[in-house]
Every structure is written in C-alpha cells, then in structure tokens.
Amino acid sequence: MAKLDNSFSELAGSSKLCVLASSQRVAYGGMLIALVMVALCALVLYQSRRDATQYTTVNLRNIALIAERDIERNFDIYELSLQTIVERLRQPQIMALPPDLRRMILFDHLATKKSLGTILVVDRLGHIVIDSDDTVPPETNLAGQKYFLAQHDNPHTGFYISDPYPSPLRNGTPSIALSRRISGPDGTFGGVVVLVISLEYFRKLFGVLSLGPRGSVSLIGRDGVMIMRQPYDARIIGQNIKEARTFRRFISDPEGHFSETASIDGVRRLYWFKNFPDLPLIIMVAAAESDVYAAWRMRALTIGSLMFVFSAAFVALSFNLGAQLRRRTRAESELRLLARTDKLTGLNNRRTLDEVLGKEWSEAKRSGTVFSLLFVDLDRFKTYNDTYGHQAGDDALAAAARGIVQSIRRPQDSAARYGGEEFVVLLPDTSASGARVVAERIRAAINALDIKHACSEHGRLTASIGVASWTPGRDDDVTVVISAADAALYSAKADGRNRVAAFHEAQA
C-alpha cells in the first residue's frame, strides 16, 4: 500500500510539474514569439542591408571596370603612338624631308585622333623641334619638366606617366604628359617624345558615371598623387594622399572593396578599387553610405514599426511550439544540405550528381543541344596521401574543389565529387570547344595552386581532365557520355598527365 501511495504521489507531482511547465510555456510563449518575430524582422532587415551593400559593390565594380578599360585602351593607343614616332624619328629619309611633309609622315594622322592630345618631339636640350598641332613649334623650353628629367636621367624609364601639372603650352590647363625617351645609336639621350593630355578627358569620362549625390570616383597614381577626382575640385588635383587610410587599402591588394571615411571630405563611403595591371594607376569608385542605405532606412523604419505592432498580437502563443518549429526547420535545412553536398569539398555529392545529370541529359535530349561532361582526376593522389598524410590530402581536395568552382562561371554549370580524388563537371548546352576551354581553365587553376607533390613528374599536384561532348540521340543513355569522358581521362593520363584530352562523339 505504501508503494502504491508513493507511486500516486510521484504521478501527482509529475502532473503538477507538467501543468506548471505548460502554464509557463503559455505565459512566456507570447513574449518569446514576439522576440522571435522581432529577431526575424531584424534578420530580414540585416539581409536587406547586406543586399544593398552587395548590389552597390557589384555596381561599383562594373563602373570601375568600364572606366578602367576605357583608360587602358586609350593608354595602349598612346603608348603605341609614342613608340611609332620614336621609330620613325630614327629613319634618316623621313627626317630629311621638308618640315610640312616630315610632320605629316611622322605623325601619319595620329594627332587627328580625338582620343589623343598634342604630340611633341623635344631635343636633348629641352627645345620643341616638332609639334603635331603646328608647323612652327613653340619656343618653350621643357628641360625643367619632370617627365623630361625622368627620361634624361634614366634610360630604362620607358613609357612614363607624369603627375598632373599646368601645361605651359595650354595656358596652364591641368594636364598629364606621357613620354618616351629618344636614344641615339650609342644609347645616349637624344630627347623625348611627349603626348600632352588634358585632364578634361578624365573629367568627362568620370562625369557620366552615376554614383549618387555624394559618390566619388578617382584616378590615382601608385605614388599617391591624385590625377582626377569626381566631384571635381581643382585644389585636390595633384595632392598626394599616400598617408590616407583609404590609399593604404588601395595599394594593399590588386583589387577589392571596403568601407572607410574619406580623408578629403570626411564622408564615409563604400569603396571599390582596382590597380591597373600594366599602368602605375589605381581606379577607385565609391558610393556614400548615406546614399546607399537611404531607401533601406525608410524601409527599416516602416517594417520595424509594423512588426512591433503585430508581434504584440502573438503574446499568447506557445514558446514550445515556436522553439520546436525553429529547431525543426534548422535541422531539416542541415539534413537537406548534408544529403546533397560532399562534406569535405562542399560540392554536390554523388546522389545529387545523379539527379542533376539525369535531368540535364533529358533536357539535352529533348532540345537536341550538345551536352558536355568533364572528368577531373588529381594525378598520383594516392602517393600524395601516402607521402603527406590524409589531412594534407583532404586540404588538397578542398583546394582543388575551390579551383573547379572558380573556373565554372555559368549558373547552369555544376560540379560534383565523384569519389576519392575524382570530380565531375556538367556543362549543359556547351560545345566541345567551349568544354575544352573550361577544362583547361580548371587544369590551370589546380596547377596554379602550386601544391608541392614530390612524387609527381610535375613536382606539384596536378589534374588530368577528360572531356566528352555529346548530342544525345533518342536511344542514347547518359552512360555513353560518362564512359566517353572516362576514356578521354585515361588518354590524358597516358599522355603524361596534367593535361586535357577530349573524346568527341565521332570517335564512338
């Protein structure tokens, strides 16, 4: 009987605990749901802010690349023009002609191009001997100009871009000078060929770029000298900003983006910059954060106010339900992700590959388009694992996977880990030549990782790639293209590894 009483007491106590727990869940459930709703709102607003940042960053990058390519293309023309003139100056038959005819042949319409400025030939003493704009050259001496001294003092200066300066030949118009040295047969200094470009070219180029009310775009020399800035301020042109925090960021990487407060006007901006690969210049575009987030702030105020009102209506909801739903949603998302991706590389796993491969093959068969498949195999990977250990092997697989992902650029293309050190890349609607280009890009990317592999004939970790391109027939099975790519892979291995081999449909 005592045993029964104890059991009953335990049951009653348990019931009380359950009721208490339930009441607590009911009491605090509404408050927690309100917090969850506020948190979700904050997450959405945070993501919205990130989207605004990413969208602006992409736009800044596109604007900078357009400006960079325009400048780079014109500077290529300028450099070629100067080099051509230097070569023509070395021809005695041209120099012996009358001035008008010599000028016409020497410049050969170069000076009439809208993208070019005044072209001058300056002798070793700094006197202008030929002017592209006038038969009679001005008597101005340019021996004291920085570009003249740079070419005079160093025979290896090459194509030189000067800092901005007031051009004495253009009534003090802000300009830059591009120059090349004229050397005698024995290498002695013979003068300079100079192309003077008004900074108005850059001002017009930057003036059409839309960066918001407080946006900015600048062209800066790698020595920190400001060549042009929009919005334009003549006092800023020619200033050296090498001590500014923004400039230190510009020279720290080839390209990138960051947020910083400008030292020139104190405005905090989102910057995107790029160092020119072949010129000592940096292009920078920036949008003020106040402009970027203006619409977001208004949206955040509206949504936040509404969310506060609506969250109060859910005070009576159960904490347990909300917590379980969140846990379940999170767990299901993680399970779906784990079920479809390879844990080590982050690529699609074999199961997902089979699904995508079947779908894309059916689509190619239906539309009659070419379907390409790449088999990527890391060369001598077993010996790499044996030599450097499995952890190094895992790191190498992950690095190779990143190289593959970075080499495929279309949204419909996909990559998967096939097993071990083998990867498969699917390229729907891709010709054999296009597939080979992608394959070579992947091979070069893995090769460029420069992962040491002492047991490889190439001294580093490399990949062999088999390429198969197929237009599926009515009765063709997807295994034909897999077998073809596999055969091409073995051919690449047999031919020495670290190469791409293709298997075309005609070989079947």
C-alpha positions as a printed NumPy array, in Angstrom:
array([[  0.   ,   0.   ,   0.   ],
       [  2.844,   2.406,   0.812],
       [  4.392,   1.552,  -2.515],
       [  1.134,   2.422,  -4.242],
       [  0.901,   5.756,  -2.35 ],
       [  4.428,   6.628,  -3.348],
       [  3.645,   5.914,  -6.973],
       [  0.5  ,   8.027,  -6.79 ],
       [  2.448,  10.893,  -5.207],
       [  5.053,  10.69 ,  -7.9  ],
       [  2.328,  10.739, -10.536],
       [  0.63 ,  13.729,  -8.923],
       [  3.915,  15.547,  -8.631],
       [  4.641,  14.799, -12.22 ],
       [  1.228,  16.146, -13.242],
       [  1.83 ,  19.339, -11.292],
       [  5.168,  19.758, -12.959],
       [  3.548,  19.241, -16.351],
       [  0.831,  21.791, -15.571],
       [  3.425,  24.243, -14.275],
       [  5.552,  23.722, -17.322],
       [  2.534,  24.183, -19.567],
       [  1.473,  27.352, -17.793],
       [  4.981,  28.727, -18.057],
       [  5.019,  27.935, -21.732],
       [  1.692,  29.705, -22.185],
       [  2.779,  32.666, -20.052],
       [  6.134,  33.166, -21.691],
       [  5.249,  31.841, -25.102],
       [  3.777,  35.073, -26.331],
       [  6.76 ,  37.079, -25.169],
       [  9.166,  34.708, -26.852],
       [  7.177,  34.681, -30.075],
       [  7.304,  38.463, -30.045],
       [ 11.079,  38.297, -29.623],
       [ 11.32 ,  35.767, -32.436],
       [  9.259,  37.964, -34.72 ],
       [ 11.469,  40.937, -33.858],
       [ 14.555,  38.798, -34.447],
       [ 13.233,  37.628, -37.808],
       [ 12.477,  41.197, -38.717],
       [ 15.995,  42.211, -37.74 ],
       [ 17.431,  39.354, -39.785],
       [ 15.418,  40.358, -42.844],
       [ 16.441,  43.978, -42.44 ],
       [ 20.053,  42.974, -41.901],
       [ 19.959,  40.813, -45.032],
       [ 18.282,  43.654, -46.887],
       [ 21.129,  45.92 , -45.815],
       [ 23.656,  43.331, -46.945],
       [ 21.849,  43.022, -50.262],
       [ 22.049,  46.783, -50.686],
       [ 25.772,  46.612, -49.92 ],
       [ 26.367,  43.734, -52.323],
       [ 24.285,  45.342, -55.065],
       [ 26.192,  48.593, -54.671],
       [ 29.533,  46.767, -54.622],
       [ 28.706,  44.977, -57.874],
       [ 27.628,  48.258, -59.461],
       [ 30.799,  49.998, -58.281],
       [ 32.907,  47.178, -59.674],
       [ 31.165,  47.331, -63.048],
       [ 31.547,  51.105, -63.225],
       [ 35.237,  50.886, -62.318],
       [ 35.903,  48.184, -64.905],
       [ 34.219,  50.231, -67.638],
       [ 36.317,  53.27 , -66.774],
       [ 39.47 ,  51.171, -66.401],
       [ 39.057,  49.543, -69.793],
       [ 38.426,  52.876, -71.488],
       [ 41.538,  54.397, -69.924],
       [ 43.646,  51.299, -70.529],
       [ 42.581,  51.08 , -74.168],
       [ 43.408,  54.735, -74.811],
       [ 46.721,  54.498, -72.982],
       [ 47.627,  51.487, -75.13 ],
       [ 46.972,  53.719, -78.151],
       [ 49.058,  56.479, -76.611],
       [ 51.991,  54.186, -75.868],
       [ 51.902,  52.649, -79.352],
       [ 51.734,  56.117, -80.889],
       [ 54.798,  57.303, -78.973],
       [ 56.736,  54.16 , -79.829],
       [ 55.82 ,  54.533, -83.516],
       [ 57.029,  58.137, -83.568],
       [ 60.319,  57.196, -81.862],
       [ 60.918,  54.55 , -84.52 ],
       [ 60.118,  56.977, -87.343],
       [ 62.472,  59.581, -85.903],
       [ 65.308,  57.075, -86.391],
       [ 64.713,  56.965, -90.178],
       [ 67.015,  59.489, -91.918],
       [ 64.884,  59.633, -95.054],
       [ 61.942,  60.935, -93.023],
       [ 63.995,  63.471, -91.073],
       [ 65.477,  64.816, -94.309],
       [ 62.056,  65.78 , -95.72 ],
       [ 60.696,  69.346, -95.666],
       [ 59.046,  70.218, -92.317],
       [ 55.434,  70.043, -93.531],
       [ 55.895,  66.724, -95.302],
       [ 58.016,  65.337, -92.461],
       [ 55.357,  66.309, -89.922],
       [ 52.634,  64.699, -92.   ],
       [ 54.551,  61.448, -92.457],
       [ 55.92 ,  61.392, -88.917],
       [ 52.53 ,  61.575, -87.236],
       [ 50.529,  59.892, -90.024],
       [ 47.098,  61.03 , -88.724],
       [ 47.96 ,  60.112, -85.132],
       [ 47.429,  63.657, -83.962],
       [ 43.983,  63.855, -85.588],
       [ 42.526,  61.132, -83.392],
       [ 40.06 ,  62.564, -80.891],
       [ 41.461,  60.408, -78.12 ],
       [ 44.979,  61.895, -78.494],
       [ 46.267,  65.262, -77.315],
       [ 49.211,  67.353, -78.505],
       [ 52.298,  65.355, -79.523],
       [ 55.716,  66.983, -79.215],
       [ 59.24 ,  65.984, -80.177],
       [ 61.732,  67.564, -77.776],
       [ 65.502,  67.578, -78.367],
       [ 68.119,  66.715, -75.767],
       [ 68.251,  70.327, -74.549],
       [ 64.508,  70.573, -73.987],
       [ 63.625,  72.556, -77.117],
       [ 60.485,  71.604, -79.031],
       [ 61.535,  70.661, -82.563],
       [ 58.282,  69.185, -83.878],
       [ 54.691,  69.96 , -82.828],
       [ 51.756,  67.869, -84.048],
       [ 49.442,  70.904, -83.834],
       [ 51.572,  73.465, -85.617],
       [ 54.151,  73.519, -88.395],
       [ 56.202,  76.06 , -86.449],
       [ 56.868,  74.644, -82.965],
       [ 56.634,  76.98 , -79.953],
       [ 59.871,  78.273, -78.435],
       [ 59.041,  76.961, -74.973],
       [ 61.844,  75.006, -73.3  ],
       [ 60.702,  71.881, -71.462],
       [ 64.006,  70.816, -69.92 ],
       [ 62.727,  71.523, -66.423],
       [ 59.642,  69.354, -66.724],
       [ 59.545,  66.259, -64.534],
       [ 58.877,  63.907, -67.44 ],
       [ 61.892,  65.319, -69.332],
       [ 64.167,  64.829, -66.342],
       [ 62.844,  61.303, -65.745],
       [ 63.704,  60.251, -69.3  ],
       [ 67.011,  62.142, -69.261],
       [ 68.243,  60.612, -66.012],
       [ 67.185,  57.003, -66.582],
       [ 67.49 ,  55.26 , -69.974],
       [ 65.197,  52.487, -68.722],
       [ 62.245,  54.704, -67.766],
       [ 60.194,  53.516, -70.759],
       [ 56.581,  54.683, -71.003],
       [ 56.321,  57.412, -68.347],
       [ 53.135,  58.964, -66.969],
       [ 53.694,  62.285, -65.239],
       [ 51.866,  63.796, -62.301],
       [ 49.24 ,  66.47 , -63.133],
       [ 50.789,  69.84 , -63.94 ],
       [ 49.702,  73.147, -65.532],
       [ 50.765,  72.803, -69.162],
       [ 52.77 ,  75.834, -70.355],
       [ 51.631,  75.046, -73.906],
       [ 47.933,  75.121, -72.98 ],
       [ 47.758,  78.311, -70.945],
       [ 48.205,  76.398, -67.696],
       [ 45.484,  73.843, -68.409],
       [ 45.787,  70.916, -65.937],
       [ 47.334,  68.068, -67.924],
       [ 49.426,  64.952, -67.711],
       [ 52.295,  64.055, -70.004],
       [ 53.026,  60.634, -71.453],
       [ 56.564,  60.311, -72.736],
       [ 59.16 ,  58.025, -74.241],
       [ 62.893,  58.54 , -74.476],
       [ 64.683,  59.11 , -77.792],
       [ 68.045,  57.382, -77.64 ],
       [ 70.918,  57.669, -80.047],
       [ 72.567,  54.632, -81.695],
       [ 75.034,  54.501, -78.79 ],
       [ 72.273,  54.797, -76.172],
       [ 72.906,  58.471, -75.382],
       [ 69.986,  60.73 , -74.594],
       [ 68.559,  62.306, -77.725],
       [ 65.367,  63.855, -76.467],
       [ 61.811,  62.944, -75.62 ],
       [ 58.552,  62.301, -77.45 ],
       [ 55.715,  63.725, -75.356],
       [ 51.965,  63.346, -75.562],
       [ 50.177,  66.007, -73.508],
       [ 46.645,  65.063, -72.42 ],
       [ 44.254,  67.477, -70.772],
       [ 42.717,  66.225, -67.551],
       [ 39.401,  67.215, -69.093],
       [ 39.4  ,  63.772, -70.75 ],
       [ 39.19 ,  62.067, -67.356],
       [ 36.747,  64.674, -66.068],
       [ 34.341,  63.988, -68.94 ],
       [ 34.772,  60.229, -68.566],
       [ 34.009,  60.315, -64.839],
       [ 31.284,  62.936, -65.226],
       [ 28.873,  60.486, -66.878],
       [ 29.174,  57.898, -64.094],
       [ 26.215,  57.723, -61.739],
       [ 27.335,  57.234, -58.142],
       [ 24.693,  59.062, -56.127],
       [ 24.636,  62.596, -54.692],
       [ 27.77 ,  62.079, -52.58 ],
       [ 29.509,  59.414, -54.644],
       [ 33.082,  59.724, -55.789],
       [ 35.408,  58.355, -58.457],
       [ 39.157,  58.936, -58.59 ],
       [ 42.18 ,  58.094, -60.691],
       [ 45.273,  57.956, -58.51 ],
       [ 48.913,  57.26 , -59.237],
       [ 50.514,  54.461, -57.283],
       [ 52.736,  57.077, -55.683],
       [ 49.617,  58.594, -54.115],
       [ 49.179,  61.602, -56.421],
       [ 45.557,  62.447, -57.236],
       [ 45.198,  62.683, -61.017],
       [ 41.439,  63.21 , -61.222],
       [ 38.509,  63.102, -58.812],
       [ 34.803,  63.444, -59.337],
       [ 33.221,  65.558, -57.879],
       [ 35.864,  67.828, -59.33 ],
       [ 37.848,  70.171, -57.127],
       [ 40.911,  71.795, -58.668],
       [ 42.526,  72.08 , -55.23 ],
       [ 42.578,  68.289, -54.834],
       [ 44.162,  67.517, -58.204],
       [ 47.873,  66.876, -57.755],
       [ 47.64 ,  66.327, -53.986],
       [ 49.484,  63.345, -52.563],
       [ 47.213,  61.166, -50.403],
       [ 49.65 ,  58.333, -49.683],
       [ 49.245,  58.875, -45.92 ],
       [ 45.455,  58.462, -46.087],
       [ 43.976,  55.24 , -44.688],
       [ 41.992,  54.727, -47.868],
       [ 45.115,  54.865, -50.036],
       [ 46.893,  52.326, -47.841],
       [ 43.987,  49.993, -48.534],
       [ 44.246,  50.711, -52.285],
       [ 47.834,  49.542, -52.513],
       [ 47.44 ,  46.551, -50.189],
       [ 45.677,  44.372, -52.785],
       [ 45.289,  44.273, -56.58 ],
       [ 41.581,  44.999, -56.173],
       [ 38.907,  44.881, -53.501],
       [ 36.243,  46.75 , -51.59 ],
       [ 35.861,  48.194, -48.1  ],
       [ 34.096,  50.914, -46.116],
       [ 36.068,  53.879, -44.831],
       [ 35.757,  57.58 , -44.057],
       [ 37.414,  59.749, -46.714],
       [ 40.209,  61.993, -45.506],
       [ 39.353,  64.588, -48.178],
       [ 35.773,  65.398, -47.178],
       [ 35.02 ,  63.245, -44.113],
       [ 32.257,  61.272, -45.843],
       [ 32.02 ,  57.559, -45.061],
       [ 31.794,  55.603, -48.289],
       [ 31.716,  52.1  , -49.665],
       [ 34.79 ,  51.8  , -51.905],
       [ 35.715,  49.51 , -54.764],
       [ 39.195,  49.845, -56.23 ],
       [ 41.481,  48.205, -58.747],
       [ 45.157,  48.594, -59.546],
       [ 45.786,  48.728, -63.291],
       [ 47.763,  45.603, -64.226],
       [ 50.078,  47.362, -66.714],
       [ 49.965,  51.01 , -65.659],
       [ 51.005,  52.745, -62.399],
       [ 47.422,  53.826, -61.787],
       [ 44.568,  52.996, -59.411],
       [ 40.89 ,  53.449, -60.251],
       [ 38.564,  53.985, -57.284],
       [ 34.8  ,  54.359, -57.239],
       [ 32.794,  54.959, -54.09 ],
       [ 29.213,  55.488, -53.004],
       [ 28.333,  57.327, -49.806],
       [ 26.769,  55.03 , -47.209],
       [ 24.111,  57.671, -46.583],
       [ 23.048,  57.293, -50.241],
       [ 23.352,  53.507, -50.295],
       [ 21.208,  52.989, -47.214],
       [ 18.719,  55.87 , -47.585],
       [ 15.934,  53.676, -49.008],
       [ 16.842,  50.882, -46.587],
       [ 16.472,  53.184, -43.575],
       [ 12.992,  54.224, -44.621],
       [ 12.033,  50.592, -45.211],
       [ 13.526,  49.55 , -41.867],
       [ 11.547,  52.222, -40.02 ],
       [  8.278,  51.17 , -41.676],
       [  8.773,  47.42 , -41.291],
       [ 10.111,  47.751, -37.754],
       [  7.096,  49.773, -36.623],
       [  4.633,  47.325, -38.179],
       [  6.477,  44.351, -36.719],
       [  6.33 ,  45.84 , -33.234],
       [  2.553,  46.245, -33.546],
       [  1.92 ,  42.782, -34.957],
       [  4.274,  40.985, -32.548],
       [  2.104,  42.136, -29.599],
       [ -0.796,  40.105, -31.057],
       [  1.105,  36.833, -30.613],
       [  1.814,  37.162, -26.872],
       [ -0.384,  34.117, -26.075],
       [  1.401,  31.744, -28.477],
       [  3.356,  28.847, -27.08 ],
       [  7.139,  29.068, -26.58 ],
       [  7.449,  25.35 , -27.077],
       [  5.811,  25.454, -30.491],
       [  7.985,  28.292, -31.658],
       [ 11.168,  26.692, -30.349],
       [ 10.32 ,  23.329, -31.898],
       [  9.488,  24.864, -35.241],
       [ 12.788,  26.726, -35.276],
       [ 14.755,  23.64 , -34.282],
       [ 12.919,  21.507, -36.787],
       [ 13.391,  23.997, -39.597],
       [ 17.081,  24.329, -38.813],
       [ 17.557,  20.561, -38.571],
       [ 15.702,  19.92 , -41.829],
       [ 17.784,  22.528, -43.625],
       [ 21.001,  20.993, -42.329],
       [ 19.853,  17.496, -43.254],
       [ 18.911,  18.592, -46.751],
       [ 22.263,  20.249, -47.129],
       [ 24.146,  17.215, -45.8  ],
       [ 22.154,  14.92 , -48.057],
       [ 23.084,  16.855, -51.2  ],
       [ 26.638,  18.017, -50.67 ],
       [ 30.024,  16.468, -50.038],
       [ 31.135,  17.44 , -46.541],
       [ 34.828,  17.786, -47.376],
       [ 34.668,  19.831, -50.581],
       [ 31.263,  21.483, -50.391],
       [ 30.488,  20.279, -53.92 ],
       [ 27.458,  18.234, -54.9  ],
       [ 27.697,  14.628, -53.774],
       [ 27.2  ,  11.529, -55.907],
       [ 23.485,  11.369, -55.179],
       [ 22.9  ,  14.961, -56.255],
       [ 25.126,  14.42 , -59.28 ],
       [ 22.931,  11.54 , -60.455],
       [ 19.827,  13.707, -60.125],
       [ 21.286,  16.706, -61.936],
       [ 22.95 ,  14.555, -64.586],
       [ 19.704,  12.744, -65.378],
       [ 17.778,  15.99 , -65.58 ],
       [ 20.295,  17.785, -67.807],
       [ 20.703,  14.747, -70.072],
       [ 16.944,  14.563, -70.574],
       [ 16.833,  18.276, -71.326],
       [ 19.673,  17.958, -73.868],
       [ 17.895,  15.027, -75.485],
       [ 14.634,  16.967, -75.647],
       [ 16.161,  20.17 , -77.044],
       [ 18.788,  18.495, -79.23 ],
       [ 21.642,  20.507, -77.707],
       [ 25.209,  19.45 , -77.04 ],
       [ 25.894,  18.154, -73.542],
       [ 29.459,  18.217, -72.247],
       [ 30.913,  16.411, -69.242],
       [ 34.366,  16.709, -67.67 ],
       [ 36.065,  14.006, -65.639],
       [ 38.694,  15.626, -63.405],
       [ 41.183,  13.367, -61.653],
       [ 44.028,  14.528, -59.411],
       [ 47.246,  12.955, -60.663],
       [ 49.012,  10.44 , -58.419],
       [ 46.835,  11.398, -55.5  ],
       [ 47.288,   8.099, -53.695],
       [ 51.021,   8.666, -53.474],
       [ 50.312,  12.237, -52.348],
       [ 48.168,  10.887, -49.493],
       [ 50.787,   8.302, -48.606],
       [ 53.56 ,  10.902, -48.633],
       [ 51.939,  13.879, -46.937],
       [ 49.16 ,  12.292, -44.9  ],
       [ 45.404,  12.232, -45.119],
       [ 44.922,  15.683, -43.629],
       [ 47.083,  17.202, -46.359],
       [ 45.145,  15.108, -48.858],
       [ 41.843,  16.477, -47.56 ],
       [ 43.196,  20.028, -47.752],
       [ 44.348,  19.411, -51.327],
       [ 40.931,  18.031, -52.318],
       [ 39.196,  21.063, -50.835],
       [ 41.61 ,  23.437, -52.617],
       [ 41.091,  21.623, -55.921],
       [ 37.325,  21.856, -55.451],
       [ 37.598,  25.619, -54.957],
       [ 39.662,  25.853, -58.127],
       [ 36.967,  23.947, -60.032],
       [ 34.149,  26.131, -58.68 ],
       [ 36.035,  29.321, -59.56 ],
       [ 36.578,  28.055, -63.115],
       [ 32.92 ,  27.398, -63.98 ],
       [ 31.004,  30.618, -64.422],
       [ 27.536,  29.941, -65.805],
       [ 24.653,  29.353, -63.39 ],
       [ 23.615,  26.141, -65.178],
       [ 27.069,  24.576, -64.889],
       [ 27.709,  22.398, -61.853],
       [ 30.428,  20.344, -60.23 ],
       [ 30.342,  17.265, -58.004],
       [ 32.732,  14.996, -56.209],
       [ 32.503,  11.657, -57.991],
       [ 34.533,   9.727, -55.464],
       [ 38.034,   9.762, -53.996],
       [ 40.089,  12.247, -55.994],
       [ 37.689,  12.324, -58.959],
       [ 35.354,  15.185, -59.79 ],
       [ 32.711,  15.601, -62.465],
       [ 31.737,  18.9  , -64.095],
       [ 28.463,  19.161, -66.032],
       [ 28.289,  21.728, -68.84 ],
       [ 24.816,  21.764, -70.405],
       [ 24.433,  23.325, -73.852],
       [ 28.211,  23.576, -74.259],
       [ 30.138,  22.754, -77.42 ],
       [ 33.253,  20.611, -77.479],
       [ 35.456,  23.679, -77.926],
       [ 33.733,  25.502, -75.085],
       [ 34.045,  22.472, -72.816],
       [ 37.743,  22.219, -73.587],
       [ 38.216,  25.887, -72.662],
       [ 36.546,  25.268, -69.288],
       [ 38.595,  22.097, -68.774],
       [ 41.831,  23.914, -69.5  ],
       [ 40.799,  26.665, -67.093],
       [ 40.234,  24.079, -64.361],
       [ 43.529,  22.341, -65.106],
       [ 45.389,  25.654, -64.967],
       [ 43.627,  26.656, -61.727],
       [ 44.644,  23.421, -59.98 ],
       [ 48.154,  23.691, -61.354],
       [ 48.342,  27.295, -60.113],
       [ 47.621,  26.147, -56.545],
       [ 51.303,  25.159, -56.536],
       [ 50.761,  22.363, -54.031],
       [ 54.068,  20.526, -53.703],
       [ 53.965,  16.859, -54.797],
       [ 57.422,  15.324, -54.758],
       [ 56.195,  12.04 , -56.25 ],
       [ 54.701,  13.702, -59.31 ],
       [ 56.602,  14.117, -62.534],
       [ 55.463,  17.75 , -62.485],
       [ 56.661,  18.455, -58.954],
       [ 53.264,  19.707, -57.848],
       [ 49.7  ,  18.5  , -57.537],
       [ 48.108,  18.469, -60.993],
       [ 44.958,  17.196, -62.631],
       [ 44.169,  15.291, -65.781],
       [ 40.819,  16.   , -67.386],
       [ 38.738,  14.011, -69.815],
       [ 36.233,  15.915, -71.924],
       [ 33.244,  14.406, -73.679],
       [ 30.681,  16.342, -75.713],
       [ 27.573,  14.587, -76.906],
       [ 24.352,  15.358, -78.737],
       [ 22.031,  12.719, -77.252],
       [ 20.093,  10.551, -79.651],
       [ 16.658,   9.19 , -78.895],
       [ 18.005,   5.905, -77.559],
       [ 21.23 ,   7.207, -76.028],
       [ 21.755,   6.626, -72.346],
       [ 23.674,   9.051, -70.143],
       [ 26.281,   6.366, -69.54 ],
       [ 27.664,   6.939, -73.047],
       [ 28.933,  10.406, -72.224],
       [ 30.252,   9.229, -68.836],
       [ 32.154,   6.389, -70.498],
       [ 33.463,   8.743, -73.176],
       [ 34.739,  11.254, -70.611],
       [ 36.294,   8.411, -68.621],
       [ 38.059,   7.142, -71.739],
       [ 39.326,  10.649, -72.503],
       [ 40.602,  10.893, -68.93 ],
       [ 42.632,   7.712, -69.324],
       [ 44.013,   9.123, -72.56 ],
       [ 45.119,  12.277, -70.711],
       [ 46.767,  10.109, -68.065],
       [ 48.527,   8.01 , -70.681],
       [ 49.846,  11.097, -72.463],
       [ 51.714,  12.343, -69.411],
       [ 49.108,  13.795, -67.003],
       [ 48.437,  17.442, -66.23 ],
       [ 46.6  ,  17.82 , -69.495],
       [ 43.182,  17.85 , -71.117],
       [ 42.054,  15.148, -73.537],
       [ 38.786,  15.219, -75.48 ],
       [ 36.554,  12.406, -76.673],
       [ 34.252,  13.543, -79.417],
       [ 31.003,  11.878, -80.457],
       [ 32.579,  10.932, -83.786],
       [ 35.016,   8.615, -82.015],
       [ 32.263,   6.412, -80.668]])
